[in-house]
Amino acid sequence: MTAEAEVLGELRRLRARLPQLTGALAASADGLVLAHDTVDGEAETVAALTAAALGVGQRLTDSTGQGRFRELLVRGEEGYVATYAAGASAVLTLLAEPRINVGRLHLEARRSSARIGELVDGALERRDLN
């Protein structure tokens, strides 16, 4: 199984655990989609915007002495957009309904982002060795 297939499997398991998610995607830190379980055509746009938000989040945490970026939560009138660091080179972005339990969202997403980070970083290490 490829890393992309494993990441997609993790996204689908996460959506099964959190039925209030309306979309999930894993992307590289520079905005390239790695895997997604979202509405078609939306993934590339969300990945690009995530990369921009990640850059701002990283600068904000660095300049305020808060350490490395870990996560970002945005609440809109129609729901949430949550972004989590996933290893050294990827991010997990989730779209959720407004009625989601935010504590559970964080709990489940942190676990999934750690797993996705392991998968992506491992795949990059194997590629660099070859």
PLY file of the C-alpha trace (Angstrom):
ply
format ascii 1.0
element vertex 130
property float x
property float y
property float z
element edge 129
property int vertex1
property int vertex2
end_header
0.00 0.00 0.00
1.32 3.45 -0.88
1.61 6.29 1.60
-1.10 8.16 -0.32
-3.53 5.25 0.07
-2.69 4.94 3.77
-3.22 8.67 4.31
-6.55 8.49 2.50
-7.53 5.56 4.71
-6.69 7.61 7.80
-8.82 10.50 6.52
-11.76 8.17 5.95
-11.41 6.60 9.41
-11.31 10.08 10.93
-14.50 11.05 9.09
-16.16 7.86 10.31
-15.24 8.74 13.92
-16.44 12.34 13.47
-19.64 12.30 11.39
-19.88 16.11 11.62
-16.84 16.48 9.37
-17.76 17.65 5.91
-14.29 17.31 4.46
-10.73 16.26 5.23
-7.47 16.68 3.40
-3.79 16.15 3.91
-1.46 18.49 2.08
2.20 19.32 1.91
3.28 22.43 3.76
3.61 24.19 0.39
-0.01 23.49 -0.57
0.04 20.34 -2.69
-2.78 17.88 -2.05
-1.51 14.52 -0.77
-4.92 12.90 -0.20
-8.44 14.18 0.30
-11.93 13.12 1.23
-13.73 16.30 0.19
-15.93 17.63 -2.56
-14.07 17.37 -5.88
-12.50 20.61 -7.04
-12.40 21.98 -3.51
-9.24 20.17 -2.40
-6.70 22.19 -4.38
-8.17 25.50 -3.25
-8.32 24.44 0.40
-4.74 23.09 0.24
-3.43 26.36 -1.20
-5.27 28.44 1.40
-4.04 26.10 4.13
-0.44 26.71 3.03
-1.01 30.46 3.30
-2.63 30.12 6.74
0.18 27.81 7.84
2.75 30.44 6.89
0.94 33.09 8.93
0.47 30.68 11.85
4.16 29.75 11.83
5.23 33.40 11.78
2.79 34.22 14.56
3.94 31.42 16.86
7.61 32.16 16.13
7.38 35.91 16.67
5.41 35.55 19.90
7.74 32.92 21.36
5.09 30.19 21.38
7.28 27.58 19.68
6.50 25.59 16.56
3.08 25.76 14.92
0.73 22.97 16.05
-2.83 23.89 15.08
-5.21 26.59 13.92
-8.99 26.74 14.36
-11.22 29.12 12.42
-14.93 29.39 13.20
-17.30 30.72 10.59
-21.06 31.14 10.64
-21.49 27.80 8.84
-18.86 25.73 10.64
-15.18 25.25 11.37
-11.92 24.94 9.48
-9.21 23.29 11.56
-5.58 22.81 10.52
-3.06 20.61 12.34
0.66 20.11 11.79
1.27 16.57 10.53
4.92 15.74 10.94
7.67 17.87 9.50
6.24 18.47 6.06
2.46 18.03 5.98
-0.75 19.43 7.39
-4.20 18.04 8.05
-7.14 20.34 7.33
-10.69 19.50 8.39
-14.02 21.11 7.57
-16.72 20.64 10.18
-20.35 21.47 10.86
-21.04 24.15 13.47
-22.51 21.58 15.87
-19.28 19.54 16.19
-17.85 18.99 19.65
-14.63 21.01 19.32
-12.88 19.10 22.11
-13.53 15.80 20.35
-12.46 17.37 17.05
-9.11 18.29 18.57
-8.66 14.90 20.23
-9.35 12.88 17.10
-7.54 15.27 14.73
-4.38 15.34 16.84
-4.22 11.54 16.73
-4.81 11.46 12.98
-2.34 14.25 12.25
0.35 12.36 14.17
-0.35 9.22 12.14
-0.40 11.14 8.84
2.87 12.83 9.80
4.47 9.42 10.39
3.25 8.15 7.03
4.32 11.19 5.02
7.67 11.69 6.76
8.41 7.97 6.41
7.63 8.04 2.70
9.87 11.08 2.21
12.72 9.40 4.11
12.42 6.26 1.97
12.41 8.37 -1.20
15.53 10.25 -0.08
17.36 6.98 0.58
16.72 5.72 -2.96
0 1
1 2
2 3
3 4
4 5
5 6
6 7
7 8
8 9
9 10
10 11
11 12
12 13
13 14
14 15
15 16
16 17
17 18
18 19
19 20
20 21
21 22
22 23
23 24
24 25
25 26
26 27
27 28
28 29
29 30
30 31
31 32
32 33
33 34
34 35
35 36
36 37
37 38
38 39
39 40
40 41
41 42
42 43
43 44
44 45
45 46
46 47
47 48
48 49
49 50
50 51
51 52
52 53
53 54
54 55
55 56
56 57
57 58
58 59
59 60
60 61
61 62
62 63
63 64
64 65
65 66
66 67
67 68
68 69
69 70
70 71
71 72
72 73
73 74
74 75
75 76
76 77
77 78
78 79
79 80
80 81
81 82
82 83
83 84
84 85
85 86
86 87
87 88
88 89
89 90
90 91
91 92
92 93
93 94
94 95
95 96
96 97
97 98
98 99
99 100
100 101
101 102
102 103
103 104
104 105
105 106
106 107
107 108
108 109
109 110
110 111
111 112
112 113
113 114
114 115
115 116
116 117
117 118
118 119
119 120
120 121
121 122
122 123
123 124
124 125
125 126
126 127
127 128
128 129
